[in-house]
Amino acid sequence: MLQVRDALELVAADGSLTLYVRDEADKPEDVMKAKASATVLADGKTEAVALQPAAGGVLNGKGAFKASKGVTVVINLTMPDHKPEQARFKLD
């Protein structure tokens, strides 16, 4: 499932999250020193998922959740030299 919010794009599959971080010119941001986590709210349960940086403005994480309609994913992202950001995605 693909969700887009501002410069963040979230792709969720069962047990997997991929977060794409882009700048204002739609170019991938350097996320190698970023700190990020996700909280997945699914089936009445809450699961914390650490997101690890990868090349090309991508952060990846794995968990035990099912990516189904109505699942909420809250992303906490701190980029170097920036204030922490939070984004909420609802899968459809």
C-alpha angles and dihedrals in degrees: 000000000000123000126177127199121170107302094346125088121186125200113189129188129164105300095353137092127185118186119194116201118199135176128232090277090054092250121137114266122228102254098168091111096034122117116216142165137172132215111208117202107196135148092356091305133108120217127185114217123190113220116215123205121246134174122286099039093297132140119190134195139174131210144148098261130117115236100223136146113292097024112138122215119192114197123202111195131178117184119194111276092007135101117257115271131204126202129182123208127187114201118229 
